[in-house]
Every structure is written in structure tokens, then in C-alpha cells.
Amino acid sequence: MNQKNCLTLHLTREKDVNVFCPRCGLVVPRDTKCITSPCNPQVHYHPTCFLTLAASLGRDVVWA
């Protein structure tokens, strides 16, 4: 894999309440796993929604 095409994302726990995943429109419950958007730190995705989004864009996600 080419290093310049590699983006590192962190799987974290949601700290705020009433945060909506832009992919599915459902609430990301507090203290559940989420992935912060790489371009907008206020946007949080469910991990499965982020994987689906990446696949629809033709990108592979590799868990490290």
C-alpha cells in the first residue's frame, strides 16, 4: 500500500448525546464505538456505516 494514500482513523467512544450518523440518520448512542469524520470532527459515523460508505466510494478499509 502506498503510504501517501493511507489515512489513519481512530475508533473512539461517543462522548456527546444526540449525535446523528450522516450515513444512516440514526443516533450514535453515548459510550458506543464511533469513527470521527476525517474532514469534519463534529460528524461521527457508526463503524459499519463508515465501512459501507468507503466501499461505495471504492475504497478499502484495513483494520490495524
BAVOTI-617450 format. One record per residue: y, x, z negated of N, C-alpha, C, O in turn; residue in three letters. Coordinates in steps of 0.02 Angstrom, whole numbers, padded with zeros to 5 digits, always signed. Atoms other than C-alpha are relative to their C-alpha. Layout:
BEGIN
YXZYXZYXZYXZALA;...
END
This chain:
BEGIN
-00058+00042+00000+00000+00000+00000+00062+00045+00000+00065+00094-00036MET;-00061-00038-00004+00171+00065+00044+00043-00013-00062+00057-00071-00078ASN;-00034+00007+00064+00269+00097-00116+00067-00037+00008+00086-00074-00038GLN;-00065+00033-00007+00437+00035-00046-00007-00076+00010+00042-00112+00003LYS;+00011+00071-00008+00359-00136-00011-00031-00031-00061-00055-00088-00059ASN;+00032+00023+00061+00296-00155-00188+00053-00027-00048+00102+00008-00063CYS;-00045+00031+00048+00384-00273-00308-00039-00014-00064-00092-00045-00061LEU;+00035+00010+00064+00335-00274-00491+00030-00061-00035+00090-00063-00048THR;-00020+00060+00037+00343-00442-00579-00037-00001-00066-00094+00022-00071LEU;+00030+00001+00067+00308-00471-00762-00018-00072-00019+00021-00119-00010HIS;+00024+00063+00026+00206-00613-00833+00024-00003-00073+00003+00037-00114LEU;-00029+00006+00067+00301-00671-00988-00015-00069-00029-00048-00110+00003THR;+00006+00066+00031+00305-00818-01107+00068-00033+00003+00120-00003-00011ARG;-00062+00038-00005+00434-00953-01081+00032-00006-00069-00002-00022-00118GLU;-00035+00003+00064+00566-00950-01218+00044-00062-00005+00060-00084-00060LYS;-00046+00058-00001+00676-01097-01166-00039-00065+00008-00097-00065+00028ASP;+00030+00066-00010+00640-01283-01164+00031-00032+00062+00087-00015+00082VAL;-00022+00037-00059+00656-01398-01013+00017+00045+00060+00066+00033+00095ASN;-00007-00042-00059+00639-01260-00882-00048-00027+00052-00108-00033+00039VAL;+00041+00029-00052+00576-01331-00718-00021+00054+00051+00019+00095+00071PHE;+00025-00043-00052+00467-01236-00594+00025-00027+00067+00013-00085+00082CYS;-00026+00025-00063+00553-01248-00423-00054-00016+00051-00042-00054+00098PRO;+00054+00012-00048+00386-01248-00332-00032-00069-00008-00041-00106+00041ARG;+00035+00065+00011+00303-01400-00413+00045-00052-00033+00029-00111-00033CYS;-00045+00046+00032+00450-01477-00506-00018-00021-00070+00016-00063-00100GLY;+00022+00017+00068+00357-01486-00671+00031+00048-00051+00051+00104-00033LEU;-00027-00042+00053+00419-01418-00837-00048+00057-00015-00109+00047-00019VAL;+00039-00057+00025+00360-01244-00887+00006-00004-00076+00059+00012-00103VAL;-00006+00010+00073+00319-01280-01070+00016+00065-00037-00003+00120-00017PRO;-00018-00057+00042+00388-01167-01204-00064+00035-00024-00114+00002-00039ARG;+00055-00043+00023+00271-01023-01255-00060+00001+00047-00115+00019+00026ASP;+00053-00007-00050+00166-01035-01095+00019+00056+00048+00077+00076+00051THR;-00012-00056-00046+00148-00898-00965+00043-00023+00059+00035-00079+00084LYS;-00042+00014-00058+00278-00891-00827+00018+00066+00034+00010+00120+00006CYS;-00024-00058-00038+00345-00773-00694+00072-00014+00018+00088-00065+00048ILE;-00071+00006-00016+00532-00748-00678+00011+00017+00073-00018+00065+00099THR;-00016-00013-00070+00601-00757-00501+00031+00069+00007+00074+00088-00033SER;-00028-00067-00009+00639-00583-00434+00074-00001+00020+00109+00049+00009PRO;-00070+00001-00022+00808-00640-00364+00045-00043-00044+00106-00040-00038CYS;-00041+00042+00044+00865-00765-00498-00034-00004-00068-00084-00039-00076ASN;+00034-00004+00065+00823-00729-00680-00002-00066-00039-00040-00072-00087PRO;+00003+00064+00034+00857-00910-00731-00055-00046+00026-00069-00098-00003GLN;+00052+00041-00031+00717-00976-00619-00068+00028-00021-00081+00088-00014VAL;+00066-00021+00023+00540-00971-00690-00053-00042+00036-00045-00102+00046HIS;+00055+00032-00036+00377-01012-00598-00062-00001-00044-00073+00044-00085TYR;+00068-00003+00026+00205-01062-00659-00035+00056+00040-00020+00064+00099HIS;+00034-00053-00038+00092-00914-00611-00036-00025+00062-00032+00007+00114PRO;+00036+00025-00059-00014-01021-00494+00049-00023+00054+00035-00015+00114THR;-00050+00020-00049+00142-01091-00410+00029+00061+00035+00042+00058+00095CYS;-00027-00061-00031+00208-00915-00381-00051+00029+00049-00032+00052+00103PHE;+00052-00024-00046+00041-00862-00304-00002-00042+00063-00010-00015+00118LEU;+00000+00045-00058+00045-01014-00190+00061+00013+00044+00055+00014+00105THR;-00061-00016-00038+00224-00975-00139-00008+00065+00039+00010+00068+00097LEU;+00010-00065-00034+00180-00794-00099-00049-00007+00058-00038+00022+00111ALA;+00049+00009-00054+00028-00848+00003+00031-00038+00059+00016-00022+00117ALA;-00031+00038-00054+00133-00972+00102+00049+00043+00040+00063+00028+00098SER;-00045-00047-00035+00252-00830+00145-00038+00058+00032-00008+00101+00064LEU;+00041-00052-00030+00106-00720+00200-00001+00064-00040-00014+00118-00012GLY;-00001-00059+00043+00118-00600+00052-00060-00002-00046-00083-00055-00067ARG;+00056-00006+00047-00023-00537-00058+00027+00020-00068+00074+00060-00073ASP;-00018-00018+00068-00007-00528-00246-00060+00037-00029-00116+00012-00028VAL;+00052-00041+00031-00106-00391-00332+00017+00006-00074+00071+00030-00092VAL;-00010-00004+00072-00126-00402-00520-00015+00071-00022-00068+00099-00005TRP;+00009-00069+00024-00105-00232-00604-00021+00000-00072-00032+00053-00102ALA;
END
